[in-house]
Amino acid sequence: MSRWFAVVPLVALVALVVFGAVRLGDFTGRSIADGRGAEYRPDALVGQPVPETVLPMLNGTQAGPGHVDLKTAGVGRPMLINVFASWCAPCRVEHPKLMALKERGVAVVGVAWKDDPVATRAFLDELGDPYSIVLVDRDGRAGLDLGITGAPETFAVDAMGNVVAKFSGPLLEDAEIERLVAAIQAPARPLPTATAR
């Protein structure tokens, strides 16, 4: 009888762990952002065009009056899109790496996600501005369109406006940064042609 007292708690513990793993898998396998139960994949946009999302530009401490479509923010050139916020501690940690990218001539478009333009400007004034342009996503709409899970996230976009690579989290590792930079510098793939029969 004493043997069963040891086995029952162990079986209950295993069942609880399995149940928790299944529920966690269900939770992380669904998109929280859209609320429709669509499958979430961290790399879902890779190979797809950047969503057409018009956002106001950061002008001093205000959003606007100018607006830019996120898809064309690179003006026909490859770019990195970096989603950041002044309240985001990991964004502060990755900031020196973004400044180094600017020094190298890499175009980085900033998307200030769910941030107050006054706070965004103070953040950039304090740490430096690594962005070729900063777009204000105060209500988080661009974040939804991009399918982000939080800040920071960085998207590598080719000259045609297609996402060619993505990284979630702060850019700290040189190898990860070089992967993104190499992705935007890669030559465009040729268009498929009909084969002769």
VEXVEX-909078 format. One record per residue: residue in one letter; z, y, x of N, C-alpha, C, O in turn; residue number from 1. Coordinates in pm, whole numbers. Layout:
<recs>
["a", [Z, Y, X], [Z, Y, X], [Z, Y, X], [Z, Y, X], NUM]
...
</recs>
This chain:
<recs>
["m", [0, -120, 82], [0, 0, 0], [0, 126, 86], [-66, 224, 51], 1]
["s", [72, 126, 198], [79, 244, 283], [-57, 274, 348], [-86, 388, 384], 2]
["r", [-140, 169, 361], [-273, 189, 417], [-357, 277, 325], [-434, 359, 373], 3]
["w", [-342, 263, 193], [-419, 342, 96], [-378, 489, 98], [-460, 577, 72], 4]
["f", [-253, 513, 130], [-208, 653, 139], [-279, 727, 252], [-298, 848, 244], 5]
["a", [-318, 655, 355], [-391, 718, 466], [-540, 731, 434], [-603, 829, 476], 6]
["v", [-598, 636, 361], [-741, 634, 333], [-779, 736, 226], [-880, 805, 238], 7]
["v", [-699, 747, 120], [-731, 836, 8], [-746, 982, 53], [-844, 1046, 16], 8]
["p", [-652, 1037, 130], [-671, 1175, 174], [-795, 1191, 264], [-863, 1293, 259], 9]
["l", [-823, 1090, 345], [-940, 1098, 432], [-1069, 1099, 350], [-1160, 1177, 378], 10]
["v", [-1077, 1013, 248], [-1195, 1010, 160], [-1207, 1142, 84], [-1317, 1195, 69], 11]
["a", [-1096, 1194, 37], [-1098, 1322, -35], [-1144, 1435, 58], [-1220, 1522, 16], 12]
["l", [-1100, 1433, 182], [-1140, 1535, 278], [-1290, 1526, 306], [-1359, 1628, 310], 13]
["v", [-1341, 1406, 326], [-1485, 1388, 351], [-1565, 1435, 230], [-1666, 1503, 246], 14]
["a", [-1521, 1399, 110], [-1591, 1442, -11], [-1591, 1595, -23], [-1691, 1654, -62], 15]
["l", [-1480, 1657, 11], [-1470, 1803, 5], [-1564, 1867, 106], [-1630, 1967, 75], 16]
["v", [-1572, 1812, 227], [-1661, 1866, 329], [-1807, 1851, 286], [-1887, 1944, 301], 17]
["v", [-1843, 1735, 232], [-1980, 1712, 186], [-2014, 1808, 72], [-2122, 1867, 70], 18]
["f", [-1923, 1824, -23], [-1945, 1915, -135], [-1964, 2058, -84], [-2053, 2130, -129], 19]
["g", [-1878, 2098, 11], [-1888, 2233, 66], [-2020, 2255, 140], [-2080, 2361, 129], 20]
["a", [-2064, 2154, 214], [-2191, 2166, 286], [-2308, 2176, 189], [-2401, 2253, 212], 21]
["v", [-2305, 2100, 83], [-2412, 2107, -16], [-2413, 2243, -83], [-2519, 2303, -101], 22]
["r", [-2297, 2294, -121], [-2290, 2426, -185], [-2332, 2536, -89], [-2402, 2630, -128], 23]
["l", [-2291, 2525, 37], [-2331, 2624, 136], [-2481, 2621, 156], [-2544, 2727, 165], 24]
["g", [-2539, 2502, 163], [-2684, 2491, 175], [-2754, 2551, 55], [-2858, 2615, 71], 25]
["d", [-2699, 2532, -63], [-2758, 2590, -183], [-2747, 2742, -178], [-2840, 2813, -217], 26]
["f", [-2633, 2791, -131], [-2612, 2936, -124], [-2707, 3001, -24], [-2770, 3102, -54], 27]
["t", [-2715, 2942, 96], [-2798, 3004, 199], [-2946, 2976, 177], [-3029, 3043, 238], 28]
["g", [-2979, 2883, 94], [-3119, 2853, 66], [-3176, 2938, -45], [-3293, 2920, -80], 29]
["r", [-3100, 3028, -100], [-3147, 3114, -209], [-3141, 3259, -165], [-3058, 3298, -83], 30]
["s", [-3228, 3337, -219], [-3231, 3478, -186], [-3127, 3552, -268], [-3130, 3548, -391], 31]
["i", [-3036, 3617, -201], [-2937, 3697, -270], [-2999, 3830, -310], [-2963, 3887, -413], 32]
["a", [-3091, 3878, -229], [-3147, 4011, -249], [-3222, 4025, -380], [-3207, 4125, -450], 33]
["d", [-3303, 3924, -416], [-3384, 3945, -535], [-3318, 3893, -662], [-3363, 3926, -771], 34]
["g", [-3214, 3811, -650], [-3140, 3766, -766], [-3218, 3673, -857], [-3171, 3639, -966], 35]
["r", [-3337, 3630, -815], [-3418, 3545, -900], [-3416, 3400, -857], [-3485, 3316, -916], 36]
["g", [-3339, 3369, -755], [-3330, 3231, -709], [-3448, 3188, -625], [-3468, 3069, -604], 37]
["a", [-3527, 3283, -574], [-3640, 3248, -489], [-3588, 3195, -357], [-3480, 3234, -311], 38]
["e", [-3663, 3105, -296], [-3619, 3049, -170], [-3618, 3157, -63], [-3709, 3240, -55], 39]
["y", [-3514, 3155, 19], [-3502, 3252, 128], [-3539, 3183, 258], [-3486, 3077, 289], 40]
["r", [-3630, 3243, 332], [-3664, 3197, 466], [-3659, 3319, 556], [-3723, 3420, 526], 41]
["p", [-3584, 3312, 666], [-3573, 3428, 754], [-3706, 3477, 809], [-3720, 3596, 840], 42]
["d", [-3804, 3389, 821], [-3932, 3428, 878], [-4041, 3438, 771], [-4159, 3428, 804], 43]
["a", [-4003, 3458, 647], [-4099, 3455, 536], [-4211, 3555, 552], [-4323, 3528, 507], 44]
["l", [-4187, 3669, 613], [-4292, 3771, 626], [-4383, 3749, 746], [-4489, 3811, 755], 45]
["v", [-4343, 3663, 839], [-4426, 3641, 957], [-4560, 3584, 913], [-4567, 3484, 841], 46]
["g", [-4667, 3650, 958], [-4802, 3610, 918], [-4851, 3682, 793], [-4964, 3661, 749], 47]
["q", [-4766, 3766, 736], [-4800, 3840, 614], [-4809, 3990, 645], [-4751, 4036, 743], 48]
["p", [-4881, 4064, 561], [-4883, 4210, 581], [-4746, 4272, 551], [-4669, 4220, 470], 49]
["v", [-4718, 4383, 618], [-4596, 4458, 588], [-4609, 4506, 443], [-4714, 4557, 405], 50]
["p", [-4504, 4491, 363], [-4512, 4538, 224], [-4540, 4689, 217], [-4489, 4767, 298], 51]
["e", [-4621, 4728, 121], [-4649, 4870, 102], [-4529, 4934, 35], [-4505, 4914, -85], 52]
["t", [-4455, 5009, 112], [-4333, 5074, 65], [-4334, 5217, 115], [-4325, 5240, 236], 53]
["v", [-4343, 5313, 25], [-4347, 5454, 64], [-4204, 5506, 69], [-4128, 5495, -27], 54]
["l", [-4169, 5563, 185], [-4034, 5614, 208], [-4041, 5756, 261], [-4139, 5794, 326], 55]
["p", [-3938, 5836, 234], [-3933, 5971, 292], [-3899, 5963, 441], [-3827, 5874, 485], 56]
["m", [-3954, 6058, 516], [-3921, 6069, 658], [-3789, 6145, 674], [-3756, 6231, 593], 57]
["l", [-3716, 6111, 778], [-3596, 6186, 810], [-3640, 6318, 872], [-3708, 6320, 974], 58]
["n", [-3599, 6427, 809], [-3634, 6561, 854], [-3503, 6637, 874], [-3445, 6688, 778], 59]
["g", [-3458, 6643, 998], [-3327, 6702, 1023], [-3219, 6613, 963], [-3202, 6498, 1003], 60]
["t", [-3147, 6668, 867], [-3042, 6591, 799], [-3082, 6558, 656], [-2997, 6524, 573], 61]
["q", [-3211, 6567, 627], [-3257, 6543, 489], [-3366, 6437, 487], [-3435, 6414, 587], 62]
["a", [-3381, 6374, 372], [-3490, 6281, 347], [-3606, 6359, 288], [-3594, 6415, 179], 63]
["g", [-3717, 6365, 359], [-3835, 6435, 309], [-3844, 6575, 364], [-3762, 6615, 447], 64]
["p", [-3941, 6650, 321], [-4027, 6628, 205], [-4140, 6529, 229], [-4196, 6477, 132], 65]
["g", [-4177, 6500, 356], [-4288, 6409, 382], [-4253, 6265, 352], [-4138, 6224, 366], 66]
["h", [-4354, 6188, 310], [-4338, 6046, 282], [-4442, 5967, 359], [-4553, 6015, 382], 67]
["v", [-4405, 5845, 400], [-4494, 5759, 477], [-4485, 5617, 422], [-4377, 5570, 386], 68]
["d", [-4600, 5551, 416], [-4603, 5410, 377], [-4561, 5329, 499], [-4619, 5344, 607], 69]
["l", [-4463, 5244, 484], [-4412, 5163, 594], [-4524, 5083, 661], [-4524, 5065, 783], 70]
["k", [-4620, 5037, 581], [-4730, 4957, 635], [-4815, 5035, 734], [-4865, 4978, 831], 71]
["t", [-4831, 5163, 712], [-4918, 5244, 799], [-4839, 5337, 891], [-4897, 5426, 953], 72]
["a", [-4709, 5316, 902], [-4625, 5404, 985], [-4663, 5398, 1132], [-4634, 5492, 1206], 73]
["g", [-4726, 5291, 1176], [-4767, 5278, 1316], [-4898, 5347, 1346], [-4944, 5344, 1460], 74]
["v", [-4959, 5409, 1247], [-5084, 5482, 1261], [-5191, 5396, 1331], [-5258, 5441, 1423], 75]
["g", [-5205, 5273, 1284], [-5310, 5185, 1336], [-5281, 5125, 1472], [-5370, 5066, 1533], 76]
["r", [-5157, 5139, 1519], [-5119, 5081, 1647], [-5006, 4981, 1626], [-4934, 4989, 1526], 77]
["p", [-4990, 4886, 1719], [-4879, 4791, 1707], [-4745, 4864, 1712], [-4732, 4969, 1776], 78]
["m", [-4647, 4808, 1644], [-4516, 4873, 1641], [-4407, 4769, 1616], [-4434, 4657, 1573], 79]
["l", [-4286, 4809, 1645], [-4169, 4735, 1601], [-4108, 4816, 1488], [-4098, 4939, 1497], 80]
["i", [-4067, 4749, 1383], [-3991, 4814, 1275], [-3847, 4768, 1290], [-3819, 4648, 1282], 81]
["n", [-3757, 4862, 1312], [-3616, 4832, 1331], [-3536, 4886, 1214], [-3531, 5007, 1192], 82]
["v", [-3474, 4795, 1139], [-3389, 4834, 1027], [-3248, 4854, 1082], [-3191, 4762, 1141], 83]
["f", [-3193, 4973, 1063], [-3063, 5006, 1121], [-2984, 5092, 1024], [-3035, 5132, 919], 84]
["a", [-2859, 5121, 1059], [-2775, 5213, 981], [-2667, 5269, 1072], [-2624, 5204, 1167], 85]
["s", [-2624, 5389, 1041], [-2520, 5453, 1123], [-2386, 5381, 1110], [-2305, 5386, 1202], 86]
["w", [-2363, 5315, 997], [-2236, 5245, 973], [-2236, 5104, 1032], [-2135, 5033, 1023], 87]
["c", [-2347, 5062, 1091], [-2365, 4925, 1139], [-2323, 4915, 1286], [-2391, 4968, 1373], 88]
["a", [-2212, 4846, 1313], [-2162, 4832, 1451], [-2262, 4760, 1542], [-2281, 4805, 1655], 89]
["p", [-2326, 4650, 1500], [-2425, 4586, 1588], [-2544, 4677, 1619], [-2606, 4664, 1725], 90]
["c", [-2576, 4770, 1528], [-2685, 4865, 1554], [-2650, 4955, 1671], [-2736, 4990, 1752], 91]
["r", [-2525, 4992, 1680], [-2478, 5076, 1790], [-2486, 4999, 1921], [-2520, 5056, 2025], 92]
["v", [-2456, 4869, 1916], [-2458, 4785, 2037], [-2602, 4767, 2088], [-2624, 4767, 2209], 93]
["e", [-2699, 4750, 1997], [-2838, 4727, 2040], [-2910, 4855, 2080], [-3017, 4850, 2139], 94]
["h", [-2852, 4970, 2048], [-2921, 5098, 2066], [-2973, 5123, 2208], [-3085, 5173, 2222], 95]
["p", [-2898, 5091, 2314], [-2953, 5112, 2448], [-3082, 5033, 2473], [-3171, 5079, 2545], 96]
["k", [-3093, 4916, 2414], [-3216, 4836, 2430], [-3334, 4905, 2362], [-3446, 4900, 2412], 97]
["l", [-3308, 4968, 2248], [-3414, 5042, 2179], [-3456, 5165, 2260], [-3574, 5199, 2265], 98]
["m", [-3359, 5231, 2322], [-3391, 5346, 2407], [-3477, 5302, 2526], [-3568, 5374, 2567], 99]
["a", [-3449, 5184, 2580], [-3529, 5131, 2691], [-3671, 5100, 2645], [-3766, 5120, 2720], 100]
["l", [-3686, 5052, 2523], [-3820, 5026, 2468], [-3899, 5157, 2457], [-4019, 5161, 2485], 101]
["k", [-3832, 5263, 2415], [-3898, 5394, 2406], [-3947, 5439, 2543], [-4057, 5492, 2557], 102]
["e", [-3863, 5418, 2645], [-3899, 5455, 2782], [-4024, 5379, 2828], [-4103, 5431, 2907], 103]
["r", [-4041, 5257, 2780], [-4157, 5174, 2816], [-4280, 5211, 2736], [-4389, 5161, 2763], 104]
["g", [-4265, 5298, 2637], [-4379, 5338, 2556], [-4405, 5249, 2436], [-4511, 5255, 2375], 105]
["v", [-4307, 5165, 2401], [-4321, 5078, 2283], [-4288, 5161, 2159], [-4182, 5222, 2152], 106]
["a", [-4378, 5162, 2062], [-4355, 5237, 1939], [-4256, 5161, 1850], [-4280, 5046, 1814], 107]
["v", [-4146, 5227, 1817], [-4045, 5167, 1730], [-4028, 5261, 1611], [-3995, 5378, 1627], 108]
["v", [-4050, 5207, 1492], [-4029, 5282, 1367], [-3893, 5243, 1314], [-3864, 5124, 1295], 109]
["g", [-3808, 5341, 1290], [-3675, 5314, 1238], [-3672, 5325, 1087], [-3733, 5414, 1029], 110]
["v", [-3601, 5233, 1024], [-3576, 5239, 880], [-3426, 5248, 862], [-3353, 5150, 883], 111]
["a", [-3379, 5366, 824], [-3236, 5389, 802], [-3199, 5330, 666], [-3226, 5389, 562], 112]
["w", [-3138, 5213, 669], [-3114, 5131, 550], [-2978, 5163, 487], [-2874, 5153, 552], 113]
["k", [-2982, 5201, 360], [-2859, 5229, 283], [-2767, 5324, 360], [-2647, 5301, 373], 114]
["d", [-2827, 5431, 410], [-2752, 5525, 492], [-2773, 5666, 441], [-2877, 5698, 382], 115]
["d", [-2675, 5750, 462], [-2685, 5891, 427], [-2762, 5962, 539], [-2727, 5946, 656], 116]
["p", [-2865, 6041, 507], [-2942, 6108, 612], [-2858, 6191, 708], [-2891, 6200, 826], 117]
["v", [-2751, 6252, 659], [-2664, 6331, 748], [-2599, 6239, 852], [-2592, 6274, 970], 118]
["a", [-2553, 6122, 808], [-2491, 6025, 900], [-2595, 5967, 995], [-2565, 5944, 1113], 119]
["t", [-2716, 5942, 945], [-2824, 5892, 1031], [-2853, 5991, 1142], [-2864, 5952, 1258], 120]
["r", [-2866, 6119, 1107], [-2896, 6222, 1208], [-2783, 6231, 1310], [-2810, 6244, 1430], 121]
["a", [-2658, 6225, 1265], [-2544, 6231, 1358], [-2546, 6112, 1454], [-2517, 6126, 1573], 122]
["f", [-2580, 5995, 1403], [-2590, 5872, 1483], [-2696, 5889, 1592], [-2672, 5857, 1708], 123]
["l", [-2813, 5940, 1554], [-2922, 5957, 1650], [-2893, 6070, 1748], [-2930, 6061, 1866], 124]
["d", [-2827, 6176, 1702], [-2790, 6285, 1793], [-2689, 6238, 1897], [-2693, 6281, 2012], 125]
["e", [-2599, 6150, 1855], [-2497, 6099, 1948], [-2555, 6002, 2050], [-2526, 6013, 2169], 126]
["l", [-2638, 5908, 2004], [-2684, 5799, 2091], [-2824, 5819, 2148], [-2864, 5747, 2240], 127]
["g", [-2898, 5913, 2094], [-3037, 5931, 2133], [-3128, 5873, 2025], [-3087, 5785, 1949], 128]
["d", [-3250, 5923, 2020], [-3344, 5880, 1916], [-3455, 5796, 1979], [-3545, 5851, 2043], 129]
["p", [-3451, 5664, 1961], [-3553, 5577, 2020], [-3678, 5561, 1933], [-3771, 5490, 1971], 130]
["y", [-3679, 5625, 1817], [-3782, 5598, 1717], [-3897, 5700, 1723], [-3876, 5819, 1748], 131]
["s", [-4017, 5650, 1700], [-4132, 5739, 1689], [-4129, 5811, 1555], [-4182, 5922, 1541], 132]
["i", [-4067, 5749, 1457], [-4047, 5808, 1324], [-3929, 5735, 1260], [-3909, 5616, 1284], 133]
["v", [-3850, 5806, 1181], [-3739, 5745, 1107], [-3767, 5763, 958], [-3788, 5875, 911], 134]
["l", [-3766, 5652, 887], [-3784, 5654, 742], [-3650, 5628, 675], [-3570, 5548, 725], 135]
["v", [-3626, 5694, 565], [-3498, 5685, 495], [-3510, 5588, 378], [-3588, 5610, 285], 136]
["d", [-3432, 5481, 384], [-3428, 5379, 277], [-3289, 5382, 215], [-3214, 5285, 221], 137]
["r", [-3257, 5496, 154], [-3121, 5518, 105], [-3079, 5418, -2], [-2963, 5376, -4], 138]
["d", [-3171, 5379, -92], [-3134, 5285, -199], [-3158, 5139, -161], [-3129, 5050, -240], 139]
["g", [-3212, 5113, -40], [-3231, 4976, 6], [-3358, 4909, -43], [-3373, 4787, -30], 140]
["r", [-3450, 4986, -99], [-3572, 4928, -155], [-3658, 4860, -48], [-3707, 4749, -69], 141]
["a", [-3676, 4927, 66], [-3755, 4868, 174], [-3688, 4742, 227], [-3755, 4645, 264], 142]
["g", [-3557, 4743, 230], [-3484, 4623, 272], [-3514, 4505, 182], [-3532, 4393, 229], 143]
["l", [-3521, 4531, 52], [-3558, 4425, -43], [-3701, 4379, -18], [-3728, 4259, -16], 144]
["d", [-3792, 4474, 0], [-3932, 4439, 23], [-3950, 4358, 150], [-4032, 4266, 155], 145]
["l", [-3873, 4391, 253], [-3882, 4319, 380], [-3805, 4188, 378], [-3824, 4103, 465], 146]
["g", [-3718, 4171, 280], [-3640, 4048, 270], [-3530, 4039, 373], [-3494, 3929, 416], 147]
["i", [-3474, 4154, 412], [-3368, 4150, 514], [-3238, 4099, 454], [-3216, 4106, 333], 148]
["t", [-3152, 4049, 541], [-3020, 4003, 498], [-2911, 4100, 541], [-2796, 4085, 501], 149]
["g", [-2947, 4197, 622], [-2851, 4294, 671], [-2912, 4372, 786], [-3029, 4352, 820], 150]
["a", [-2834, 4459, 845], [-2883, 4537, 959], [-2806, 4492, 1082], [-2689, 4457, 1073], 151]
["p", [-2870, 4494, 1197], [-3010, 4528, 1222], [-3102, 4407, 1209], [-3061, 4293, 1225], 152]
["e", [-3227, 4436, 1179], [-3335, 4337, 1184], [-3457, 4408, 1238], [-3478, 4527, 1212], 153]
["t", [-3538, 4335, 1314], [-3654, 4395, 1379], [-3778, 4310, 1352], [-3776, 4188, 1365], 154]
["f", [-3885, 4378, 1314], [-4012, 4314, 1283], [-4117, 4362, 1383], [-4128, 4482, 1409], 155]
["a", [-4193, 4269, 1440], [-4306, 4303, 1526], [-4430, 4306, 1438], [-4461, 4209, 1369], 156]
["v", [-4501, 4418, 1441], [-4617, 4439, 1353], [-4738, 4471, 1437], [-4734, 4560, 1522], 157]
["d", [-4848, 4398, 1414], [-4970, 4423, 1492], [-5044, 4545, 1439], [-5002, 4606, 1340], 158]
["a", [-5154, 4581, 1504], [-5229, 4701, 1467], [-5291, 4692, 1329], [-5325, 4795, 1271], 159]
["m", [-5305, 4572, 1275], [-5361, 4553, 1141], [-5253, 4561, 1032], [-5284, 4549, 914], 160]
["g", [-5128, 4581, 1071], [-5020, 4592, 974], [-4962, 4459, 931], [-4898, 4450, 826], 161]
["n", [-4983, 4353, 1012], [-4928, 4221, 981], [-4805, 4194, 1065], [-4800, 4228, 1183], 162]
["v", [-4705, 4132, 1004], [-4584, 4093, 1075], [-4618, 3971, 1160], [-4661, 3868, 1108], 163]
["v", [-4598, 3983, 1291], [-4631, 3872, 1381], [-4507, 3804, 1439], [-4518, 3695, 1496], 164]
["a", [-4391, 3867, 1426], [-4266, 3807, 1472], [-4150, 3885, 1410], [-4168, 3997, 1362], 165]
["k", [-4032, 3823, 1411], [-3915, 3887, 1353], [-3791, 3841, 1427], [-3785, 3729, 1479], 166]
["f", [-3691, 3929, 1432], [-3561, 3891, 1486], [-3452, 3949, 1398], [-3453, 4068, 1367], 167]
["s", [-3357, 3867, 1357], [-3243, 3911, 1276], [-3121, 3923, 1367], [-3088, 3831, 1442], 168]
["g", [-3056, 4037, 1359], [-2939, 4061, 1442], [-2969, 4165, 1548], [-3082, 4213, 1558], 169]
["p", [-2868, 4199, 1629], [-2890, 4301, 1732], [-2976, 4248, 1846], [-2957, 4136, 1893], 170]
["l", [-3070, 4330, 1889], [-3155, 4295, 2003], [-3075, 4318, 2131], [-3058, 4432, 2175], 171]
["l", [-3027, 4210, 2189], [-2947, 4221, 2311], [-3007, 4142, 2425], [-2997, 4181, 2541], 172]
["e", [-3070, 4030, 2392], [-3126, 3941, 2494], [-3265, 3989, 2536], [-3352, 4011, 2452], 173]
["d", [-3285, 4004, 2666], [-3414, 4049, 2717], [-3526, 3954, 2676], [-3637, 3999, 2646], 174]
["a", [-3500, 3824, 2674], [-3604, 3727, 2638], [-3650, 3748, 2495], [-3769, 3735, 2466], 175]
["e", [-3559, 3780, 2406], [-3595, 3803, 2266], [-3675, 3932, 2252], [-3771, 3938, 2175], 176]
["i", [-3635, 4034, 2324], [-3708, 4161, 2322], [-3850, 4140, 2374], [-3946, 4190, 2315], 177]
["e", [-3863, 4067, 2484], [-3996, 4042, 2541], [-4083, 3959, 2448], [-4205, 3977, 2445], 178]
["r", [-4022, 3869, 2371], [-4098, 3790, 2273], [-4159, 3882, 2168], [-4276, 3866, 2132], 179]
["l", [-4081, 3978, 2119], [-4131, 4071, 2018], [-4239, 4162, 2075], [-4342, 4186, 2011], 180]
["v", [-4216, 4213, 2197], [-4314, 4302, 2259], [-4444, 4227, 2287], [-4552, 4281, 2265], 181]
["a", [-4433, 4105, 2335], [-4553, 4025, 2362], [-4630, 3998, 2233], [-4753, 3993, 2234], 182]
["a", [-4557, 3979, 2124], [-4623, 3950, 1996], [-4708, 4068, 1949], [-4815, 4047, 1893], 183]
["i", [-4662, 4191, 1972], [-4741, 4306, 1926], [-4852, 4340, 2025], [-4947, 4410, 1989], 184]
["q", [-4842, 4291, 2149], [-4945, 4319, 2247], [-5052, 4211, 2251], [-5155, 4228, 2318], 185]
["a", [-5030, 4100, 2181], [-5128, 3992, 2181], [-5256, 4041, 2114], [-5251, 4115, 2016], 186]
["p", [-5371, 3998, 2166], [-5496, 4039, 2102], [-5506, 3982, 1962], [-5456, 3874, 1934], 187]
["a", [-5572, 4056, 1875], [-5589, 4010, 1737], [-5672, 3884, 1737], [-5764, 3868, 1818], 188]
["r", [-5641, 3794, 1646], [-5719, 3672, 1633], [-5854, 3705, 1572], [-5864, 3790, 1483], 189]
["p", [-5959, 3638, 1620], [-6091, 3665, 1561], [-6097, 3616, 1417], [-6030, 3521, 1379], 190]
["l", [-6179, 3685, 1339], [-6197, 3643, 1201], [-6271, 3511, 1198], [-6358, 3487, 1281], 191]
["p", [-6237, 3423, 1102], [-6307, 3296, 1093], [-6454, 3320, 1058], [-6487, 3409, 979], 192]
["t", [-6540, 3241, 1117], [-6682, 3253, 1089], [-6732, 3122, 1030], [-6674, 3016, 1052], 193]
["a", [-6840, 3132, 954], [-6899, 3013, 895], [-6965, 2932, 1006], [-7028, 2987, 1096], 194]
["t", [-6951, 2803, 997], [-7014, 2716, 1096], [-7149, 2670, 1045], [-7166, 2645, 926], 195]
["a", [-7244, 2659, 1135], [-7378, 2615, 1096], [-7376, 2465, 1071], [-7306, 2391, 1140], 196]
["r", [-7452, 2422, 974], [-7457, 2278, 944], [-7582, 2217, 995], [-7603, 2097, 979], 197]
</recs>
